[in-house]
């Protein structure tokens, strides 16, 4: 969802395919998964980060807490100020 918002606001259609084919930096996230590109877009922009910084795991299927969701929204809002 965040990737779609960034793509529409920035007008950069290449954003939705930018990381396809790249190797995953996360041990629990394969590069061939359909949501891999979206994870890479939000992590490289600092909007989201790995759940466990010691192992580098992103945990894409675990729920996001309310506090973390608010933090993500704030970071997205800050990112969108430039557009």
PyMOL Python script that loads the backbone (N, CA, C, O; Angstrom):
from pymol import cmd

cmd.read_pdbstr("""\
ATOM      1  N   UNK A   1       0.818  -1.172   0.000  1.00  0.00           N
ATOM      2  CA  UNK A   1       0.000   0.000   0.000  1.00  0.00           C
ATOM      3  C   UNK A   1       0.877   1.256   0.000  1.00  0.00           C
ATOM      4  O   UNK A   1       0.603   2.206  -0.733  1.00  0.00           O
ATOM      5  N   UNK A   2       1.920   1.259   0.815  1.00  0.00           N
ATOM      6  CA  UNK A   2       2.809   2.419   0.898  1.00  0.00           C
ATOM      7  C   UNK A   2       3.554   2.606  -0.423  1.00  0.00           C
ATOM      8  O   UNK A   2       3.754   3.733  -0.876  1.00  0.00           O
ATOM      9  N   UNK A   3       3.961   1.497  -1.033  1.00  0.00           N
ATOM     10  CA  UNK A   3       4.632   1.584  -2.332  1.00  0.00           C
ATOM     11  C   UNK A   3       3.707   2.224  -3.370  1.00  0.00           C
ATOM     12  O   UNK A   3       4.149   3.062  -4.156  1.00  0.00           O
ATOM     13  N   UNK A   4       2.442   1.842  -3.379  1.00  0.00           N
ATOM     14  CA  UNK A   4       1.484   2.421  -4.321  1.00  0.00           C
ATOM     15  C   UNK A   4       1.314   3.919  -4.092  1.00  0.00           C
ATOM     16  O   UNK A   4       1.248   4.689  -5.050  1.00  0.00           O
ATOM     17  N   UNK A   5       1.245   4.330  -2.849  1.00  0.00           N
ATOM     18  CA  UNK A   5       1.117   5.761  -2.532  1.00  0.00           C
ATOM     19  C   UNK A   5       2.335   6.521  -3.039  1.00  0.00           C
ATOM     20  O   UNK A   5       2.199   7.569  -3.670  1.00  0.00           O
ATOM     21  N   UNK A   6       3.523   5.996  -2.764  1.00  0.00           N
ATOM     22  CA  UNK A   6       4.750   6.657  -3.212  1.00  0.00           C
ATOM     23  C   UNK A   6       4.818   6.734  -4.734  1.00  0.00           C
ATOM     24  O   UNK A   6       5.238   7.750  -5.288  1.00  0.00           O
ATOM     25  N   UNK A   7       4.407   5.667  -5.407  1.00  0.00           N
ATOM     26  CA  UNK A   7       4.429   5.649  -6.867  1.00  0.00           C
ATOM     27  C   UNK A   7       3.503   6.708  -7.444  1.00  0.00           C
ATOM     28  O   UNK A   7       3.873   7.410  -8.385  1.00  0.00           O
ATOM     29  N   UNK A   8       2.304   6.829  -6.890  1.00  0.00           N
ATOM     30  CA  UNK A   8       1.331   7.799  -7.396  1.00  0.00           C
ATOM     31  C   UNK A   8       1.729   9.236  -7.095  1.00  0.00           C
ATOM     32  O   UNK A   8       1.599  10.113  -7.949  1.00  0.00           O
ATOM     33  N   UNK A   9       2.209   9.474  -5.895  1.00  0.00           N
ATOM     34  CA  UNK A   9       2.560  10.835  -5.496  1.00  0.00           C
ATOM     35  C   UNK A   9       3.795  11.328  -6.240  1.00  0.00           C
ATOM     36  O   UNK A   9       3.838  12.473  -6.690  1.00  0.00           O
ATOM     37  N   UNK A  10       4.796  10.466  -6.369  1.00  0.00           N
ATOM     38  CA  UNK A  10       6.030  10.870  -7.038  1.00  0.00           C
ATOM     39  C   UNK A  10       5.899  10.840  -8.560  1.00  0.00           C
ATOM     40  O   UNK A  10       6.660  11.507  -9.262  1.00  0.00           O
ATOM     41  N   UNK A  11       4.943  10.074  -9.068  1.00  0.00           N
ATOM     42  CA  UNK A  11       4.796   9.933 -10.513  1.00  0.00           C
ATOM     43  C   UNK A  11       5.873   9.042 -11.116  1.00  0.00           C
ATOM     44  O   UNK A  11       6.023   8.991 -12.337  1.00  0.00           O
ATOM     45  N   UNK A  12       6.619   8.345 -10.276  1.00  0.00           N
ATOM     46  CA  UNK A  12       7.697   7.469 -10.727  1.00  0.00           C
ATOM     47  C   UNK A  12       7.170   6.049 -10.870  1.00  0.00           C
ATOM     48  O   UNK A  12       7.177   5.283  -9.906  1.00  0.00           O
ATOM     49  N   UNK A  13       6.714   5.693 -12.070  1.00  0.00           N
ATOM     50  CA  UNK A  13       6.165   4.359 -12.310  1.00  0.00           C
ATOM     51  C   UNK A  13       7.226   3.272 -12.201  1.00  0.00           C
ATOM     52  O   UNK A  13       6.889   2.111 -11.966  1.00  0.00           O
ATOM     53  N   UNK A  14       8.482   3.615 -12.364  1.00  0.00           N
ATOM     54  CA  UNK A  14       9.564   2.635 -12.264  1.00  0.00           C
ATOM     55  C   UNK A  14       9.762   2.148 -10.832  1.00  0.00           C
ATOM     56  O   UNK A  14      10.393   1.115 -10.606  1.00  0.00           O
ATOM     57  N   UNK A  15       9.235   2.876  -9.885  1.00  0.00           N
ATOM     58  CA  UNK A  15       9.371   2.511  -8.477  1.00  0.00           C
ATOM     59  C   UNK A  15       8.746   1.148  -8.187  1.00  0.00           C
ATOM     60  O   UNK A  15       9.225   0.419  -7.319  1.00  0.00           O
ATOM     61  N   UNK A  16       7.691   0.805  -8.900  1.00  0.00           N
ATOM     62  CA  UNK A  16       6.989  -0.458  -8.638  1.00  0.00           C
ATOM     63  C   UNK A  16       7.737  -1.685  -9.168  1.00  0.00           C
ATOM     64  O   UNK A  16       7.326  -2.815  -8.903  1.00  0.00           O
ATOM     65  N   UNK A  17       8.819  -1.482  -9.904  1.00  0.00           N
ATOM     66  CA  UNK A  17       9.613  -2.609 -10.403  1.00  0.00           C
ATOM     67  C   UNK A  17      11.111  -2.420 -10.161  1.00  0.00           C
ATOM     68  O   UNK A  17      11.920  -3.204 -10.658  1.00  0.00           O
ATOM     69  N   UNK A  18      11.477  -1.418  -9.425  1.00  0.00           N
ATOM     70  CA  UNK A  18      12.874  -1.034  -9.248  1.00  0.00           C
ATOM     71  C   UNK A  18      13.759  -2.150  -8.692  1.00  0.00           C
ATOM     72  O   UNK A  18      14.904  -2.278  -9.124  1.00  0.00           O
ATOM     73  N   UNK A  19      13.281  -2.944  -7.771  1.00  0.00           N
ATOM     74  CA  UNK A  19      14.107  -3.937  -7.086  1.00  0.00           C
ATOM     75  C   UNK A  19      13.848  -5.374  -7.533  1.00  0.00           C
ATOM     76  O   UNK A  19      14.410  -6.307  -6.960  1.00  0.00           O
ATOM     77  N   UNK A  20      13.014  -5.562  -8.539  1.00  0.00           N
ATOM     78  CA  UNK A  20      12.731  -6.911  -9.031  1.00  0.00           C
ATOM     79  C   UNK A  20      14.012  -7.506  -9.606  1.00  0.00           C
ATOM     80  O   UNK A  20      14.694  -6.881 -10.418  1.00  0.00           O
ATOM     81  N   UNK A  21      14.324  -8.713  -9.176  1.00  0.00           N
ATOM     82  CA  UNK A  21      15.521  -9.396  -9.639  1.00  0.00           C
ATOM     83  C   UNK A  21      16.732  -9.197  -8.744  1.00  0.00           C
ATOM     84  O   UNK A  21      17.763  -9.837  -8.951  1.00  0.00           O
ATOM     85  N   UNK A  22      16.624  -8.319  -7.753  1.00  0.00           N
ATOM     86  CA  UNK A  22      17.727  -8.097  -6.818  1.00  0.00           C
ATOM     87  C   UNK A  22      17.748  -9.178  -5.743  1.00  0.00           C
ATOM     88  O   UNK A  22      16.745  -9.846  -5.492  1.00  0.00           O
ATOM     89  N   UNK A  23      18.897  -9.334  -5.122  1.00  0.00           N
ATOM     90  CA  UNK A  23      19.037 -10.273  -4.012  1.00  0.00           C
ATOM     91  C   UNK A  23      18.491  -9.610  -2.746  1.00  0.00           C
ATOM     92  O   UNK A  23      18.698  -8.417  -2.521  1.00  0.00           O
ATOM     93  N   UNK A  24      17.801 -10.387  -1.933  1.00  0.00           N
ATOM     94  CA  UNK A  24      17.206  -9.869  -0.713  1.00  0.00           C
ATOM     95  C   UNK A  24      18.240  -9.695   0.388  1.00  0.00           C
ATOM     96  O   UNK A  24      19.046 -10.595   0.623  1.00  0.00           O
ATOM     97  N   UNK A  25      18.229  -8.553   1.066  1.00  0.00           N
ATOM     98  CA  UNK A  25      19.119  -8.360   2.213  1.00  0.00           C
ATOM     99  C   UNK A  25      18.549  -8.961   3.506  1.00  0.00           C
ATOM    100  O   UNK A  25      19.214  -8.962   4.542  1.00  0.00           O
ATOM    101  N   UNK A  26      17.331  -9.465   3.435  1.00  0.00           N
ATOM    102  CA  UNK A  26      16.655 -10.016   4.602  1.00  0.00           C
ATOM    103  C   UNK A  26      16.656 -11.548   4.533  1.00  0.00           C
ATOM    104  O   UNK A  26      16.283 -12.109   3.502  1.00  0.00           O
ATOM    105  N   UNK A  27      17.066 -12.235   5.603  1.00  0.00           N
ATOM    106  CA  UNK A  27      17.130 -13.699   5.565  1.00  0.00           C
ATOM    107  C   UNK A  27      15.764 -14.375   5.460  1.00  0.00           C
ATOM    108  O   UNK A  27      15.685 -15.527   5.034  1.00  0.00           O
ATOM    109  N   UNK A  28      14.703 -13.692   5.833  1.00  0.00           N
ATOM    110  CA  UNK A  28      13.365 -14.288   5.809  1.00  0.00           C
ATOM    111  C   UNK A  28      12.507 -13.763   4.655  1.00  0.00           C
ATOM    112  O   UNK A  28      11.284 -13.900   4.682  1.00  0.00           O
ATOM    113  N   UNK A  29      13.130 -13.173   3.661  1.00  0.00           N
ATOM    114  CA  UNK A  29      12.386 -12.582   2.542  1.00  0.00           C
ATOM    115  C   UNK A  29      13.104 -12.919   1.242  1.00  0.00           C
ATOM    116  O   UNK A  29      14.186 -12.399   0.966  1.00  0.00           O
ATOM    117  N   UNK A  30      12.490 -13.796   0.444  1.00  0.00           N
ATOM    118  CA  UNK A  30      13.085 -14.168  -0.836  1.00  0.00           C
ATOM    119  C   UNK A  30      12.848 -13.067  -1.867  1.00  0.00           C
ATOM    120  O   UNK A  30      11.834 -12.370  -1.825  1.00  0.00           O
ATOM    121  N   UNK A  31      13.776 -12.923  -2.774  1.00  0.00           N
ATOM    122  CA  UNK A  31      13.682 -11.901  -3.807  1.00  0.00           C
ATOM    123  C   UNK A  31      12.625 -12.170  -4.852  1.00  0.00           C
ATOM    124  O   UNK A  31      12.298 -11.272  -5.628  1.00  0.00           O
ATOM    125  N   UNK A  32      12.069 -13.387  -4.904  1.00  0.00           N
ATOM    126  CA  UNK A  32      11.058 -13.717  -5.908  1.00  0.00           C
ATOM    127  C   UNK A  32       9.623 -13.585  -5.375  1.00  0.00           C
ATOM    128  O   UNK A  32       8.669 -13.906  -6.085  1.00  0.00           O
ATOM    129  N   UNK A  33       9.469 -13.125  -4.157  1.00  0.00           N
ATOM    130  CA  UNK A  33       8.122 -12.954  -3.596  1.00  0.00           C
ATOM    131  C   UNK A  33       7.442 -11.739  -4.214  1.00  0.00           C
ATOM    132  O   UNK A  33       8.119 -10.771  -4.558  1.00  0.00           O
ATOM    133  N   UNK A  34       6.124 -11.768  -4.363  1.00  0.00           N
ATOM    134  CA  UNK A  34       5.418 -10.658  -5.009  1.00  0.00           C
ATOM    135  C   UNK A  34       5.521  -9.322  -4.263  1.00  0.00           C
ATOM    136  O   UNK A  34       5.396  -8.264  -4.881  1.00  0.00           O
ATOM    137  N   UNK A  35       5.740  -9.356  -2.975  1.00  0.00           N
ATOM    138  CA  UNK A  35       5.825  -8.123  -2.200  1.00  0.00           C
ATOM    139  C   UNK A  35       7.263  -7.695  -1.913  1.00  0.00           C
ATOM    140  O   UNK A  35       7.480  -6.736  -1.172  1.00  0.00           O
ATOM    141  N   UNK A  36       8.246  -8.388  -2.485  1.00  0.00           N
ATOM    142  CA  UNK A  36       9.655  -8.058  -2.253  1.00  0.00           C
ATOM    143  C   UNK A  36       9.972  -6.622  -2.667  1.00  0.00           C
ATOM    144  O   UNK A  36      10.630  -5.901  -1.917  1.00  0.00           O
ATOM    145  N   UNK A  37       9.525  -6.203  -3.826  1.00  0.00           N
ATOM    146  CA  UNK A  37       9.817  -4.845  -4.297  1.00  0.00           C
ATOM    147  C   UNK A  37       9.246  -3.801  -3.346  1.00  0.00           C
ATOM    148  O   UNK A  37       9.907  -2.805  -3.051  1.00  0.00           O
ATOM    149  N   UNK A  38       8.038  -4.018  -2.869  1.00  0.00           N
ATOM    150  CA  UNK A  38       7.417  -3.061  -1.950  1.00  0.00           C
ATOM    151  C   UNK A  38       8.215  -2.954  -0.650  1.00  0.00           C
ATOM    152  O   UNK A  38       8.401  -1.859  -0.120  1.00  0.00           O
ATOM    153  N   UNK A  39       8.683  -4.090  -0.139  1.00  0.00           N
ATOM    154  CA  UNK A  39       9.489  -4.081   1.079  1.00  0.00           C
ATOM    155  C   UNK A  39      10.777  -3.294   0.851  1.00  0.00           C
ATOM    156  O   UNK A  39      11.185  -2.506   1.704  1.00  0.00           O
ATOM    157  N   UNK A  40      11.403  -3.503  -0.276  1.00  0.00           N
ATOM    158  CA  UNK A  40      12.652  -2.806  -0.576  1.00  0.00           C
ATOM    159  C   UNK A  40      12.424  -1.299  -0.730  1.00  0.00           C
ATOM    160  O   UNK A  40      13.253  -0.503  -0.287  1.00  0.00           O
ATOM    161  N   UNK A  41      11.324  -0.904  -1.344  1.00  0.00           N
ATOM    162  CA  UNK A  41      11.020   0.522  -1.510  1.00  0.00           C
ATOM    163  C   UNK A  41      10.878   1.200  -0.150  1.00  0.00           C
ATOM    164  O   UNK A  41      11.452   2.266   0.074  1.00  0.00           O
ATOM    165  N   UNK A  42      10.126   0.594   0.750  1.00  0.00           N
ATOM    166  CA  UNK A  42       9.909   1.243   2.050  1.00  0.00           C
ATOM    167  C   UNK A  42      11.112   1.175   2.969  1.00  0.00           C
ATOM    168  O   UNK A  42      11.309   2.068   3.793  1.00  0.00           O
ATOM    169  N   UNK A  43      11.926   0.123   2.843  1.00  0.00           N
ATOM    170  CA  UNK A  43      13.099   0.033   3.714  1.00  0.00           C
ATOM    171  C   UNK A  43      14.239   0.922   3.229  1.00  0.00           C
ATOM    172  O   UNK A  43      14.945   1.514   4.045  1.00  0.00           O
ATOM    173  N   UNK A  44      14.428   1.024   1.934  1.00  0.00           N
ATOM    174  CA  UNK A  44      15.511   1.872   1.428  1.00  0.00           C
ATOM    175  C   UNK A  44      15.222   3.349   1.643  1.00  0.00           C
ATOM    176  O   UNK A  44      16.146   4.160   1.692  1.00  0.00           O
ATOM    177  N   UNK A  45      13.961   3.701   1.770  1.00  0.00           N
ATOM    178  CA  UNK A  45      13.582   5.094   2.028  1.00  0.00           C
ATOM    179  C   UNK A  45      13.464   5.393   3.515  1.00  0.00           C
ATOM    180  O   UNK A  45      13.175   6.528   3.895  1.00  0.00           O
ATOM    181  N   UNK A  46      13.685   4.393   4.358  1.00  0.00           N
ATOM    182  CA  UNK A  46      13.650   4.599   5.800  1.00  0.00           C
ATOM    183  C   UNK A  46      12.256   4.687   6.388  1.00  0.00           C
ATOM    184  O   UNK A  46      12.092   5.139   7.521  1.00  0.00           O
ATOM    185  N   UNK A  47      11.262   4.270   5.647  1.00  0.00           N
ATOM    186  CA  UNK A  47       9.883   4.326   6.136  1.00  0.00           C
ATOM    187  C   UNK A  47       9.605   3.144   7.069  1.00  0.00           C
ATOM    188  O   UNK A  47       8.902   3.288   8.069  1.00  0.00           O
ATOM    189  N   UNK A  48      10.157   1.988   6.739  1.00  0.00           N
ATOM    190  CA  UNK A  48      10.055   0.798   7.583  1.00  0.00           C
ATOM    191  C   UNK A  48      11.453   0.218   7.733  1.00  0.00           C
ATOM    192  O   UNK A  48      12.360   0.552   6.971  1.00  0.00           O
ATOM    193  N   UNK A  49      11.617  -0.650   8.720  1.00  0.00           N
ATOM    194  CA  UNK A  49      12.915  -1.288   8.936  1.00  0.00           C
ATOM    195  C   UNK A  49      12.698  -2.725   9.383  1.00  0.00           C
ATOM    196  O   UNK A  49      11.573  -3.140   9.661  1.00  0.00           O
ATOM    197  N   UNK A  50      13.774  -3.469   9.447  1.00  0.00           N
ATOM    198  CA  UNK A  50      13.705  -4.856   9.892  1.00  0.00           C
ATOM    199  C   UNK A  50      13.129  -4.921  11.302  1.00  0.00           C
ATOM    200  O   UNK A  50      13.370  -4.036  12.124  1.00  0.00           O
ATOM    201  N   UNK A  51      12.377  -5.964  11.568  1.00  0.00           N
ATOM    202  CA  UNK A  51      11.774  -6.148  12.889  1.00  0.00           C
ATOM    203  C   UNK A  51      12.857  -6.479  13.916  1.00  0.00           C
ATOM    204  O   UNK A  51      12.835  -5.979  15.040  1.00  0.00           O
ATOM    205  N   UNK A  52      13.797  -7.322  13.515  1.00  0.00           N
ATOM    206  CA  UNK A  52      14.880  -7.732  14.402  1.00  0.00           C
ATOM    207  C   UNK A  52      16.203  -7.292  13.779  1.00  0.00           C
ATOM    208  O   UNK A  52      16.675  -7.900  12.819  1.00  0.00           O
ATOM    209  N   UNK A  53      16.786  -6.255  14.318  1.00  0.00           N
ATOM    210  CA  UNK A  53      18.010  -5.705  13.746  1.00  0.00           C
ATOM    211  C   UNK A  53      19.217  -6.611  13.948  1.00  0.00           C
ATOM    212  O   UNK A  53      20.194  -6.497  13.207  1.00  0.00           O
ATOM    213  N   UNK A  54      19.177  -7.513  14.936  1.00  0.00           N
ATOM    214  CA  UNK A  54      20.309  -8.412  15.159  1.00  0.00           C
ATOM    215  C   UNK A  54      20.367  -9.516  14.105  1.00  0.00           C
ATOM    216  O   UNK A  54      21.452  -9.893  13.661  1.00  0.00           O
ATOM    217  N   UNK A  55      19.206 -10.035  13.704  1.00  0.00           N
ATOM    218  CA  UNK A  55      19.172 -11.094  12.687  1.00  0.00           C
ATOM    219  C   UNK A  55      18.903 -10.542  11.296  1.00  0.00           C
ATOM    220  O   UNK A  55      19.164 -11.214  10.299  1.00  0.00           O
ATOM    221  N   UNK A  56      18.385  -9.329  11.224  1.00  0.00           N
ATOM    222  CA  UNK A  56      18.047  -8.736   9.939  1.00  0.00           C
ATOM    223  C   UNK A  56      16.718  -9.183   9.384  1.00  0.00           C
ATOM    224  O   UNK A  56      16.402  -8.896   8.229  1.00  0.00           O
ATOM    225  N   UNK A  57      15.934  -9.878  10.179  1.00  0.00           N
ATOM    226  CA  UNK A  57      14.639 -10.383   9.711  1.00  0.00           C
ATOM    227  C   UNK A  57      13.625  -9.252   9.586  1.00  0.00           C
ATOM    228  O   UNK A  57      13.512  -8.400  10.468  1.00  0.00           O
ATOM    229  N   UNK A  58      12.892  -9.258   8.480  1.00  0.00           N
ATOM    230  CA  UNK A  58      11.861  -8.257   8.243  1.00  0.00           C
ATOM    231  C   UNK A  58      10.504  -8.712   8.789  1.00  0.00           C
ATOM    232  O   UNK A  58       9.688  -7.877   9.180  1.00  0.00           O
ATOM    233  N   UNK A  59      10.258 -10.008   8.818  1.00  0.00           N
ATOM    234  CA  UNK A  59       9.000 -10.597   9.307  1.00  0.00           C
ATOM    235  C   UNK A  59       7.792 -10.029   8.560  1.00  0.00           C
ATOM    236  O   UNK A  59       6.940  -9.381   9.168  1.00  0.00           O
ATOM    237  N   UNK A  60       7.713 -10.265   7.250  1.00  0.00           N
ATOM    238  CA  UNK A  60       6.646  -9.655   6.449  1.00  0.00           C
ATOM    239  C   UNK A  60       5.234 -10.128   6.772  1.00  0.00           C
ATOM    240  O   UNK A  60       4.268  -9.432   6.459  1.00  0.00           O
ATOM    241  N   UNK A  61       5.097 -11.289   7.386  1.00  0.00           N
ATOM    242  CA  UNK A  61       3.759 -11.810   7.658  1.00  0.00           C
ATOM    243  C   UNK A  61       3.298 -11.577   9.097  1.00  0.00           C
ATOM    244  O   UNK A  61       2.189 -11.966   9.463  1.00  0.00           O
ATOM    245  N   UNK A  62       4.127 -10.957   9.897  1.00  0.00           N
ATOM    246  CA  UNK A  62       3.726 -10.666  11.278  1.00  0.00           C
ATOM    247  C   UNK A  62       2.937  -9.361  11.316  1.00  0.00           C
ATOM    248  O   UNK A  62       3.181  -8.464  10.509  1.00  0.00           O
ATOM    249  N   UNK A  63       1.998  -9.254  12.244  1.00  0.00           N
ATOM    250  CA  UNK A  63       1.223  -8.013  12.353  1.00  0.00           C
ATOM    251  C   UNK A  63       2.088  -6.835  12.803  1.00  0.00           C
ATOM    252  O   UNK A  63       3.101  -7.010  13.480  1.00  0.00           O
ATOM    253  N   UNK A  64       1.672  -5.651  12.417  1.00  0.00           N
ATOM    254  CA  UNK A  64       2.351  -4.414  12.816  1.00  0.00           C
ATOM    255  C   UNK A  64       1.564  -3.818  13.980  1.00  0.00           C
ATOM    256  O   UNK A  64       0.342  -3.684  13.903  1.00  0.00           O
ATOM    257  N   UNK A  65       2.256  -3.465  15.044  1.00  0.00           N
ATOM    258  CA  UNK A  65       1.562  -2.889  16.203  1.00  0.00           C
ATOM    259  C   UNK A  65       1.004  -1.514  15.852  1.00  0.00           C
ATOM    260  O   UNK A  65       1.422  -0.894  14.874  1.00  0.00           O
ATOM    261  N   UNK A  66       0.074  -1.055  16.643  1.00  0.00           N
ATOM    262  CA  UNK A  66      -0.518   0.262  16.417  1.00  0.00           C
ATOM    263  C   UNK A  66       0.509   1.376  16.496  1.00  0.00           C
ATOM    264  O   UNK A  66       0.487   2.306  15.690  1.00  0.00           O
ATOM    265  N   UNK A  67       1.407   1.282  17.464  1.00  0.00           N
ATOM    266  CA  UNK A  67       2.444   2.302  17.618  1.00  0.00           C
ATOM    267  C   UNK A  67       3.381   2.308  16.414  1.00  0.00           C
ATOM    268  O   UNK A  67       3.764   3.372  15.927  1.00  0.00           O
ATOM    269  N   UNK A  68       3.752   1.110  15.931  1.00  0.00           N
ATOM    270  CA  UNK A  68       4.615   1.031  14.756  1.00  0.00           C
ATOM    271  C   UNK A  68       3.902   1.561  13.515  1.00  0.00           C
ATOM    272  O   UNK A  68       4.516   2.220  12.676  1.00  0.00           O
ATOM    273  N   UNK A  69       2.610   1.274  13.399  1.00  0.00           N
ATOM    274  CA  UNK A  69       1.842   1.771  12.260  1.00  0.00           C
ATOM    275  C   UNK A  69       1.807   3.299  12.255  1.00  0.00           C
ATOM    276  O   UNK A  69       1.943   3.917  11.199  1.00  0.00           O
ATOM    277  N   UNK A  70       1.627   3.903  13.411  1.00  0.00           N
ATOM    278  CA  UNK A  70       1.632   5.365  13.497  1.00  0.00           C
ATOM    279  C   UNK A  70       2.993   5.943  13.135  1.00  0.00           C
ATOM    280  O   UNK A  70       3.076   6.986  12.487  1.00  0.00           O
ATOM    281  N   UNK A  71       4.050   5.270  13.548  1.00  0.00           N
ATOM    282  CA  UNK A  71       5.399   5.706  13.211  1.00  0.00           C
ATOM    283  C   UNK A  71       5.644   5.609  11.699  1.00  0.00           C
ATOM    284  O   UNK A  71       6.258   6.498  11.110  1.00  0.00           O
ATOM    285  N   UNK A  72       5.173   4.548  11.088  1.00  0.00           N
ATOM    286  CA  UNK A  72       5.302   4.374   9.642  1.00  0.00           C
ATOM    287  C   UNK A  72       4.541   5.466   8.910  1.00  0.00           C
ATOM    288  O   UNK A  72       5.045   6.021   7.933  1.00  0.00           O
ATOM    289  N   UNK A  73       3.340   5.782   9.365  1.00  0.00           N
ATOM    290  CA  UNK A  73       2.546   6.844   8.746  1.00  0.00           C
ATOM    291  C   UNK A  73       3.250   8.185   8.874  1.00  0.00           C
ATOM    292  O   UNK A  73       3.249   8.975   7.930  1.00  0.00           O
ATOM    293  N   UNK A  74       3.845   8.448  10.016  1.00  0.00           N
ATOM    294  CA  UNK A  74       4.576   9.702  10.212  1.00  0.00           C
ATOM    295  C   UNK A  74       5.776   9.788   9.260  1.00  0.00           C
ATOM    296  O   UNK A  74       6.021  10.833   8.658  1.00  0.00           O
ATOM    297  N   UNK A  75       6.519   8.685   9.130  1.00  0.00           N
ATOM    298  CA  UNK A  75       7.667   8.677   8.228  1.00  0.00           C
ATOM    299  C   UNK A  75       7.228   8.845   6.780  1.00  0.00           C
ATOM    300  O   UNK A  75       7.902   9.524   6.005  1.00  0.00           O
ATOM    301  N   UNK A  76       6.112   8.238   6.408  1.00  0.00           N
ATOM    302  CA  UNK A  76       5.575   8.399   5.052  1.00  0.00           C
ATOM    303  C   UNK A  76       5.169   9.841   4.814  1.00  0.00           C
ATOM    304  O   UNK A  76       5.446  10.406   3.756  1.00  0.00           O
ATOM    305  N   UNK A  77       4.518  10.430   5.791  1.00  0.00           N
ATOM    306  CA  UNK A  77       4.114  11.833   5.684  1.00  0.00           C
ATOM    307  C   UNK A  77       5.333  12.738   5.505  1.00  0.00           C
ATOM    308  O   UNK A  77       5.308  13.662   4.692  1.00  0.00           O
ATOM    309  N   UNK A  78       6.390  12.476   6.255  1.00  0.00           N
ATOM    310  CA  UNK A  78       7.624  13.255   6.115  1.00  0.00           C
ATOM    311  C   UNK A  78       8.228  13.083   4.730  1.00  0.00           C
ATOM    312  O   UNK A  78       8.717  14.045   4.137  1.00  0.00           O
ATOM    313  N   UNK A  79       8.196  11.862   4.217  1.00  0.00           N
ATOM    314  CA  UNK A  79       8.730  11.571   2.874  1.00  0.00           C
ATOM    315  C   UNK A  79       7.933  12.315   1.799  1.00  0.00           C
ATOM    316  O   UNK A  79       8.500  12.771   0.806  1.00  0.00           O
ATOM    317  N   UNK A  80       6.638  12.434   1.997  1.00  0.00           N
ATOM    318  CA  UNK A  80       5.773  13.065   0.985  1.00  0.00           C
ATOM    319  C   UNK A  80       5.828  14.592   1.016  1.00  0.00           C
ATOM    320  O   UNK A  80       5.296  15.239   0.115  1.00  0.00           O
ATOM    321  N   UNK A  81       6.445  15.164   2.008  1.00  0.00           N
ATOM    322  CA  UNK A  81       6.569  16.626   2.071  1.00  0.00           C
ATOM    323  C   UNK A  81       7.369  17.191   0.916  1.00  0.00           C
ATOM    324  O   UNK A  81       7.217  18.361   0.565  1.00  0.00           O
ATOM    325  N   UNK A  82       8.215  16.374   0.327  1.00  0.00           N
ATOM    326  CA  UNK A  82       9.079  16.841  -0.766  1.00  0.00           C
ATOM    327  C   UNK A  82       8.340  16.911  -2.092  1.00  0.00           C
ATOM    328  O   UNK A  82       8.884  17.418  -3.073  1.00  0.00           O
ATOM    329  N   UNK A  83       7.088  16.404  -2.142  1.00  0.00           N
ATOM    330  CA  UNK A  83       6.359  16.373  -3.421  1.00  0.00           C
ATOM    331  C   UNK A  83       5.130  17.233  -3.388  1.00  0.00           C
ATOM    332  O   UNK A  83       4.407  17.316  -4.382  1.00  0.00           O
TER     333      UNK A  83
END
""", "prot")
cmd.dss("prot")
cmd.show_as("cartoon", "prot")
cmd.util.cbc("prot")
cmd.orient("prot")
